[in-house]
Amino acid sequence: MIGLILKDIYSLKKMWKSVIFITAFYTFLAFASGNYFVLNIMLCLYVIMLPLTSIASDEKCKWEKYALCTPSSSSKIVLSKYCTSLL
């Protein structure tokens, strides 16, 4: 399962720079205005968006066909997506 999580992290590598930049921007904006609601909403959206982006990149590369040939069960694959979003 660690390999599946690493696969997701490596596939989202290009997106991490923009995620860190936008998170830093909204954190600065929240502290400057005193409105932390915007920061909470943005972080919730990223938690939802990261696994969806990972699934979309897997579909683009046709990874699900390869995943069926591996000894990993489908529940472990789905669990790795959730663990990636929590990290």
C-alpha positions as CSV (number, residue, x, y, z in Angstrom):
1,M,0.0,0.0,0.0
2,I,2.9,2.3,0.6
3,G,3.9,1.9,-3.1
4,L,0.4,3.0,-4.1
5,I,0.6,6.1,-2.0
6,L,4.0,6.9,-3.4
7,K,2.7,6.4,-6.9
8,D,-0.1,9.0,-6.2
9,I,2.4,11.4,-4.7
10,Y,4.8,11.2,-7.6
11,S,1.9,11.6,-10.1
12,L,0.8,14.8,-8.3
13,K,4.3,16.2,-8.2
14,K,3.6,18.8,-10.8
15,M,0.6,20.0,-8.9
16,W,2.3,20.4,-5.6
17,K,4.0,23.8,-6.4
18,S,0.7,25.4,-7.3
19,V,-1.0,23.9,-4.2
20,I,1.7,25.2,-1.9
21,F,1.6,28.7,-3.5
22,I,-2.2,29.0,-3.4
23,T,-2.3,27.7,0.2
24,A,0.3,30.2,1.3
25,F,-1.6,33.0,-0.5
26,Y,-4.9,32.1,1.2
27,T,-3.1,31.7,4.5
28,F,-1.7,35.2,4.2
29,L,-5.1,36.5,3.1
30,A,-6.8,34.9,6.0
31,F,-4.4,36.2,8.6
32,A,-4.4,39.7,7.0
33,S,-8.2,40.0,7.0
34,G,-8.9,38.0,10.1
35,N,-11.4,35.8,8.1
36,Y,-10.3,32.2,8.6
37,F,-13.5,30.8,6.9
38,V,-11.9,31.3,3.5
39,L,-8.9,29.3,4.5
40,N,-11.0,26.4,5.9
41,I,-13.1,26.2,2.7
42,M,-10.0,26.3,0.5
43,L,-8.3,23.5,2.5
44,C,-11.5,21.4,2.3
45,L,-11.6,21.9,-1.5
46,Y,-8.0,20.7,-1.8
47,V,-8.8,17.6,0.3
48,I,-11.5,16.8,-2.2
49,M,-9.6,17.8,-5.3
50,L,-6.4,15.9,-4.8
51,P,-7.8,12.4,-4.9
52,L,-10.0,13.3,-7.9
53,T,-7.0,14.7,-9.7
54,S,-5.1,11.5,-8.9
55,I,-7.9,9.4,-10.3
56,A,-8.1,11.5,-13.4
57,S,-4.4,11.1,-14.0
58,D,-4.7,7.4,-13.5
59,E,-7.5,7.2,-16.1
60,K,-5.4,9.3,-18.5
61,C,-2.5,6.8,-18.3
62,K,-4.9,3.8,-18.3
63,W,-3.5,2.7,-15.0
64,E,-6.6,0.8,-14.0
65,K,-5.8,-1.9,-16.5
66,Y,-2.4,-2.4,-15.0
67,A,-3.9,-2.3,-11.5
68,L,-6.1,-5.3,-12.3
69,C,-2.9,-7.3,-13.0
70,T,-1.2,-6.5,-9.7
71,P,-1.9,-8.5,-6.5
72,S,-3.4,-5.3,-4.9
73,S,-7.1,-5.5,-4.1
74,S,-9.4,-2.7,-5.3
75,S,-10.1,-1.8,-1.7
76,K,-6.4,-1.1,-1.1
77,I,-6.2,1.0,-4.2
78,V,-9.2,3.1,-3.0
79,L,-7.7,3.3,0.5
80,S,-4.4,4.6,-0.9
81,K,-6.3,7.4,-2.6
82,Y,-7.8,8.5,0.8
83,C,-4.5,8.1,2.6
84,T,-2.8,10.3,-0.1
85,S,-5.4,13.0,0.4
86,L,-4.9,12.9,4.2
87,L,-1.2,13.3,3.8
